Amino acid sequence: MEKSGSLLNTPLGNTGSVVERIIHQLTEAIISGELKPGQQIPTEMELNSALHVSRNSIREAIKVLTHFGVFEIRRAEGTFVSNRFNKRMLDPMLYGLILQKDSAKDILELREVFDIGILKLVIDLYADTAKTAIKEAYDKLESAITCSHPDAQEVLNADIAFHGVITSSIHNKLLDEVAGYIDRITIPSRILTMQMILDTNHQLDFLNLHTEIVKIIENKESEQVMSVVKEHYQFWRITQDKAK
């Protein structure tokens, strides 16, 4: 068992259910490095003795963390900290964002901050190899929104693909996964925004906002990132304000 004074040998806090407190203690042990990727965790009996909680509660906490990919169970060996990223690890964050009060406003702000960071990274790491992919994604978005009868869902799909190509050019799998989750939680409000853009004939204005993104990437205009991103969400903000 872990040495005295470690997180795995410390009484649980008082906030939340017993299972939630065990989950918190175990995840804190991982974050602090006390439990490392690929390392076997203490047995139920050892955790029972150290944390002074029932083995049923420990078993339930381990089950939850296994479901979200934090732990993996190896038959005849035991339970281990996962040593690879699993997209299920982000599910709790996704659910928490969706369920919290005023989530629409918070999600929009999250997306803004994320896009500002992504664009600054892309500009710092920009290589000509990404230029073709970004241009192709832009051209598809342009075709989708300027055709004779644009469809909101098709335009949104092209928009998601455009931003996805930009994120992918950084070659960071975790950023790709986080971007995917942000897309999932923003789709309901973005489809409404896209329909509003089409209904009010703001297609060219919407396209020009994406033209500006391509421009600041190619010209490496880091100082313009924040203003361009904030301008980029002008239609989305209108939709959010109307939904209040």
C-alpha positions in Angstrom: 0.0 0.0 0.0 1.1 3.6 -0.5 3.2 5.4 2.2 1.6 7.4 4.9 0.6 10.9 3.9 -0.2 9.9 0.3 -3.5 10.6 -1.3 -4.3 6.9 -1.3 -3.9 6.9 2.5 -5.7 10.1 3.3 -9.3 10.4 4.7 -11.9 11.4 2.1 -13.3 14.9 2.0 -16.8 15.8 3.0 -18.2 17.0 -0.3 -20.4 14.6 -2.4 -21.4 11.0 -2.1 -18.9 8.4 -0.9 -18.4 7.1 -4.4 -17.8 10.7 -5.7 -15.3 11.3 -3.0 -13.4 8.0 -3.8 -13.4 9.0 -7.5 -12.0 12.4 -6.6 -9.3 10.9 -4.4 -8.2 8.4 -7.1 -8.2 11.0 -9.9 -6.2 13.4 -7.7 -3.7 10.6 -7.1 -3.3 10.3 -10.9 -3.0 14.1 -11.5 -0.4 14.3 -8.7 1.6 11.5 -10.3 1.1 9.2 -7.3 -0.6 6.8 -9.6 1.1 6.7 -13.0 -0.1 5.6 -16.5 0.1 1.8 -16.7 0.5 1.4 -12.9 -1.6 -1.1 -11.1 -3.9 0.5 -8.5 -4.2 -0.8 -4.9 -6.6 -3.7 -4.4 -10.1 -3.2 -3.0 -9.0 -4.5 0.3 -6.1 -2.1 0.5 -8.2 0.9 -0.5 -10.8 -0.3 2.0 -8.2 -0.3 4.8 -6.7 3.0 3.7 -9.8 5.1 3.0 -12.1 3.6 5.5 -15.0 3.1 3.1 -16.9 0.0 2.1 -15.6 -2.3 -0.6 -18.9 -1.8 -2.5 -18.3 1.9 -2.7 -14.8 1.3 -3.9 -16.0 -1.2 -6.5 -18.6 1.3 -7.8 -16.0 4.1 -8.0 -13.6 1.9 -9.9 -16.4 0.8 -12.2 -17.2 4.5 -13.1 -13.5 5.3 -13.8 -13.2 2.2 -15.9 -16.3 3.2 -17.9 -14.7 6.5 -18.7 -11.4 4.9 -19.7 -9.4 6.2 -16.8 -8.8 2.6 -15.5 -8.6 -0.7 -17.4 -9.2 -4.1 -15.9 -6.9 -6.9 -16.9 -8.2 -10.3 -16.1 -6.1 -12.3 -13.6 -3.9 -9.2 -13.1 -5.9 -6.4 -11.6 -7.0 -2.8 -12.3 -4.5 -0.5 -13.9 -4.3 3.2 -14.8 -4.9 3.6 -18.5 -1.7 4.4 -20.4 -3.4 5.9 -23.4 -5.9 8.6 -24.2 -9.6 7.5 -24.5 -12.2 9.9 -25.8 -14.6 8.6 -23.1 -12.4 10.5 -20.6 -14.0 13.7 -21.8 -17.6 12.6 -21.4 -18.0 13.9 -17.9 -16.9 17.3 -19.0 -19.3 17.2 -21.9 -22.3 16.3 -19.6 -21.3 18.9 -17.1 -21.2 21.6 -19.7 -24.6 20.7 -21.1 -26.4 20.4 -17.8 -25.1 23.5 -16.0 -27.1 26.7 -15.7 -26.5 29.3 -18.4 -24.6 26.7 -20.4 -25.3 28.3 -23.8 -23.4 31.5 -22.8 -20.6 29.5 -21.2 -20.2 27.2 -24.1 -20.0 30.1 -26.6 -17.2 31.6 -24.4 -15.5 28.3 -24.2 -15.6 28.0 -28.0 -14.2 31.5 -28.4 -11.3 31.0 -26.1 -10.5 27.6 -27.7 -10.6 29.1 -31.2 -8.3 32.0 -30.2 -5.8 29.5 -28.8 -6.0 27.2 -31.8 -5.5 30.0 -34.3 -2.5 31.4 -32.4 -1.0 27.9 -32.4 -1.7 27.4 -36.1 -0.1 30.7 -36.9 3.0 29.8 -34.9 3.3 26.3 -36.4 1.9 27.1 -39.8 3.5 25.2 -42.7 2.7 25.3 -46.4 1.6 21.7 -46.1 -1.5 22.9 -44.3 -2.3 25.6 -46.9 -3.9 23.2 -49.4 -6.1 21.4 -46.9 -7.4 24.7 -45.4 -8.0 26.1 -48.9 -9.9 23.0 -50.0 -12.1 23.1 -46.8 -12.8 26.8 -47.4 -13.8 26.2 -51.1 -16.2 23.5 -49.9 -17.7 25.9 -47.4 -18.0 28.5 -50.1 -19.8 26.1 -52.4 -22.2 25.0 -49.7 -23.3 28.5 -48.7 -23.3 30.2 -52.1 -25.2 27.5 -54.1 -28.7 28.3 -55.3 -30.5 26.5 -52.5 -28.1 26.3 -49.5 -29.1 23.8 -46.8 -28.3 24.8 -43.2 -27.1 21.4 -42.1 -24.8 21.0 -45.1 -23.4 24.5 -44.6 -22.8 23.7 -40.9 -21.1 20.4 -41.8 -18.8 22.3 -44.2 -18.1 24.9 -41.4 -17.3 22.2 -38.9 -15.0 20.6 -41.5 -13.3 23.9 -42.1 -12.5 24.5 -38.5 -11.5 20.8 -38.1 -8.9 21.1 -40.8 -7.4 24.1 -39.1 -7.2 22.3 -35.7 -5.8 19.1 -37.4 -3.0 21.1 -38.9 -1.5 21.4 -35.4 -1.1 17.6 -35.3 -2.2 17.3 -31.7 -4.6 14.4 -31.1 -5.9 15.7 -27.8 -6.8 19.1 -29.3 -8.6 17.2 -32.1 -10.7 15.3 -29.5 -11.5 18.4 -27.5 -12.5 20.2 -30.7 -14.8 17.3 -31.5 -16.5 17.6 -28.1 -17.0 21.3 -28.4 -18.6 20.8 -31.8 -21.0 18.2 -30.3 -22.2 20.6 -27.7 -22.5 23.6 -30.0 -24.3 21.9 -32.9 -27.9 22.6 -31.6 -27.4 26.4 -31.3 -25.1 26.6 -34.4 -27.8 25.0 -36.7 -30.2 27.6 -35.5 -27.7 30.3 -36.2 -27.0 28.9 -39.7 -30.7 28.9 -40.5 -30.9 32.5 -39.4 -28.0 33.5 -41.6 -29.7 31.9 -44.6 -33.1 33.3 -43.8 -31.7 36.8 -43.5 -29.4 36.6 -46.6 -26.2 37.0 -44.7 -24.4 34.3 -46.6 -21.6 36.5 -47.9 -21.1 38.1 -44.6 -20.7 34.7 -43.0 -18.2 33.6 -45.8 -16.2 36.8 -45.4 -15.7 36.0 -41.7 -14.0 32.7 -42.8 -12.0 34.5 -45.5 -10.5 36.7 -42.7 -9.5 33.5 -40.8 -7.7 32.2 -43.8 -6.0 35.6 -44.3 -4.7 35.9 -40.8 -3.3 32.4 -40.9 -1.5 32.8 -44.2 -0.2 36.3 -43.2 0.7 35.1 -39.7 -1.2 38.0 -38.2 -1.3 36.8 -34.6 -2.3 40.2 -33.3 -5.6 40.0 -35.3 -6.7 36.7 -33.9 -8.8 37.9 -31.0 -10.8 40.5 -32.9 -11.4 38.1 -35.9 -12.7 35.4 -33.6 -15.0 37.7 -31.7 -16.3 39.1 -35.0 -16.7 35.5 -36.2 -19.4 34.8 -33.6 -21.6 37.8 -34.2 -24.4 35.8 -35.6 -24.1 33.1 -33.0 -24.5 35.7 -30.3 -27.6 37.1 -31.9 -29.1 33.6 -31.8 -28.2 33.1 -28.1 -29.7 36.5 -27.2 -33.0 35.6 -28.9 -33.1 32.3 -27.1 -33.0 33.9 -23.6 
